[in-house]
Structure formats: C-alpha cells, structure tokens
Amino acid sequence: MAGMNPSAALPRPLFRFVSMSATGGGDDPELQLRIESDLPREIAVGRGNLLLLHGWCFHARRPIRHLEVMLDGDAQPLLAHGSPRPDVARGPAASIDDQATAYRSGFWGLVALREVVEPRDAEIRLAARLAGGESASRQVGEVRLVPGERRAWAGVEGGDPQVSICMATFNPPPELFERQIESIRASAPRWAAA
C-alpha cells in the first residue's frame, strides 16, 4: 500500500448529532472514532449527572498514548482506553499499515455533567496525545444540558440522612460480624441493615 493515503481508504465514521468536516473546528481527519453508546439530544442535569460514553478511537498514523473526553473544553479522564477491538482492526482499520493502533482502540468513561441554571448546548470531543507528542481531537457531538428537577436529599426525622447498608452475612464468623456491626454503628448514627 505504498503511496496510498491510509485515511482515504477508511470509511467515514458514524457520528451522532454533528456532521463531521475534515477541515473544520480543529478536527483531525486521521483520528477515527465511533461512539457506540446512545448520546441523548438532551439530558436533565439536576444537581449533577453522568453520561456514559464508549466506543473506539484510533489514529491512522500514530499510536494513541493518552485519550480523554472534553466537555466544552474541560478535560475529563476516561476510565479505560486501549481495550482490544479485533472487529475494528478487521473492519474500519483493515487498510492502514499499523493495525495494532486500531486493535487496542476500545474505550469507555463517564462524563461528569455539572449543574446548570439554564439550558445550554455542550460540545463533546475526544482528545488524544499521540506517540511523538502530537495532539489530535475530534468532535463527538453536542448534547443539550437542561437544569432538570433539583431533588432534596433523602432524610428522616431529625434531618439526618438515613443510610441503608447491604451486607453479605452467610455464616460469618461471629467475632467479625460483631466488629462489622459496631463499626457501622460508630460511623452512621441512623442506619438500617438490609
């Protein structure tokens, strides 16, 4: 495949919400990605919320050393990057020279959404630090953040929150079980065991 532009042979990735332009918005056309989680057009944030983001991402020429998600320019770490994706190496990346970069392209993470006072659109991007120190990024989409319902924290009489604790108790040694219960009593004055 000498003399062939590897990114020209790759199928255009599927994106949600935003039509990708290889030249606009600082997007790197060689940063190939697909988001496999459902991205809502709108999400109620309330006091705060999380958005699951997972899929695959690789660069057509260089290995990705670090990948993070950007919400309106604020970087947030992913929980995992570099998971094996043989389907990507055989499919979208079949024509690139270094398929190892695509093989280890799986990622997932939780995007922290902070409370908003009025509805607004937020841009979601993936940003990669490549081998050799270069950076690349590509827009994933936009999501509308709306304030949503601000629920009060659950409480009980006296205003203190009640804590429910689930414990595995099948045949525990009695001395360890007693230590566990005493530790809970000392930590949470109002609790219920389930």
Secondary structure, 3 states (H helix, E strand, C coil): CCCCCHHHHCCCCCCCCCCCCCCCCCCCCCEEEEECCCCCCEEECCCEEEEEEEEEEEECCCCEEEEEEEECCEEEECCEEEECCHHHHHCCCCCCCCCHHHHCCEEEEEEEEECCCCCEEEEEEEEEEECCCCEEEEEEEEEEEECCCCCCCCCCCCCCCCEEECCCCCCCCHHHHHHHHHHHHHHCCCEEEC
